[in-house]
Amino acid sequence: MATDNLEMNGHPDRSGGAEFPLQGPRRRPQEPLNMNHYANKKSAAESMLDIALLMANASQLKAVMEQGPGFTFYVPLITLISISLILQIIVGVLLIFIVKWNLNDESMHYKLNILENLSTAFVFVIVVVNVFITAFGVQRPNPGS
C-alpha cells in the first residue's frame, strides 16, 4: 500500500477520512514514453517559435526598407535580417526531416543526431544575429516626417 497512489481530500464520510488507492477511469495507465511522439511534439513547438520569429523578422525587414538607405544602419540591418531569415528557413527544413524519420530505427540515430546538432547550432546563430538586430534598432518611420 505504500507505493499505491492514494486519493486524498475525498468525501469526509468514507471510513473516517481513510485514504484509498486511486482506481478506475481517473487513473492513467503507465505507458512507456513514445520517443517519436515526444520528438514530434518538440519539433512542432520549435517550428511554432521559428514561425513567430520569422514573422517578426519579416516585419523588421519591412520597417527598415520603409526607412530607406538614408537610415544609419540600413545595410547592416538588411544583411542581418536576411541572414536570420535564411537560417530560419534552413532550420525549418531540418525540423521537417527530423520529424519524418523514425527514432526507433537504430540506423537513423547517427543522421538524426547530426541534424539535431545542426539545427541547434543554427538556432544559436539565429539568436546571436537577432541580438545584433535588436542592438542596431529597427524603428518604424514617423508618418509625419
N, C-alpha and C positions, 0 to 999 in steps of 0.2 A: 504494500500500500504506500510505501514511502516514495516510490517512483511514479505513482499514478498522478494524472492531472486531477486536481481537486476543484470542485465547484464551490466558490466562496460567495458570500453575500447572497445566499439563496433565501427562500421563504423561511421566516422565523419559526413556523410551526413544525418543520420537519425535524423530528427526533432531537429537539432541544438544541438546534444550531449545529449539529454534527455535519461534517463535511463528507460529500460523496464524490466518488470518481466521476469525471465528466464522461458521459456516454451518449450515444445516439447521433442524430444527424448534425449536431453542432460541432462534433469533434472532427477535425481534419485528419485524414489518414496520412501517415508519414510515408511520403514517396521520395525516391532518390531524386536529386537535382538533375534536371534535364539540361545538359550544357548547351545544346543547340538552342533551346528556348531562351535560356539566360543570355547567350551571346546575341541572339536576335533582338531581344529587348534592349540590351546595352547598345547595340549598333543603331537601333531605331532612335534611342534617346540622343545619341551623338549626332545623328542625322538631323534631328529637330533643332539642336543647338547650332549646327552648321547652317541650316536654313535661316535661322534668326540672324546669325552673324552675316550671312550672305546678303540678306535684305538690308541690314544696317550699312554694310559697305557700299551697296548699290546706291543707297540714299546719300552717303557721304560723297561718293563719286559725282553724283548729280549736283550736289551743293558746290563742290569745288569747280566743276565745269561751268556752273552758272556764274561763278565769280570771275572766271576768265583768267587769261595769262597774266593779268596785272596783279593778281594775288601773290604775295611774297613767296609762299611755299607751294605754288601751283605745280611745278614739275615733280618735286619730291612726293607730294601727296598723291598725284595721279599715278606715279610709279609704285608707291607703297600700296595703295588701294588695289591697283591692278595685280600686283604680286599676291596680295591677300585673296583676291577673288579667284585667281588661277589655282592657288594652293587649296582653297576650299573646294573647288570643283574636283581636283585630284583626290582629296580626302573622301569626298562623296562617292567617287567611283571605287576607291579602295574599300569603302564600307559595303558597297554593293557586292563586291567579290567575297568579302569576309562573310557576309550573311548567306551567300549562296552555297558555300562549301560546308560539308558535313564535318563537325568537330569530332564525331565518333570514329572517323576514318583516320587511323594512325598514320597513313602515308601522307595525309594532308597537313599534319601538325607543323612540319617544318615550314611549309609555304605560308600557312596561316600565321605562324609566329613572325615571319618576315613582314607580312602585310600589316599585322598589328603594330610591330615596331616602326614601320614606315609611317603609318597613319598617326601614331603617337608623336613621332618626330616632326611631321608636317603640322600637326596641331600646335606643337610648341612654337614652331616658327611663325605660324599664323598669329598666335598670342603676342609674340615679340613684335611683329610687324604692326599689329593693331595698337600696341602701346605707343609706338612711334607715331602712328596716325593720330592718336589722341594727343600726343605731346605737341605735334605741329598745329593742331587745332583746325577743325573744319567748322566754319561759321557760315550760316546761310546769309546771303546778301540782303541788305535792307531794301525794302521795296521803294523807299523814298529817295534813295541815292542813285 
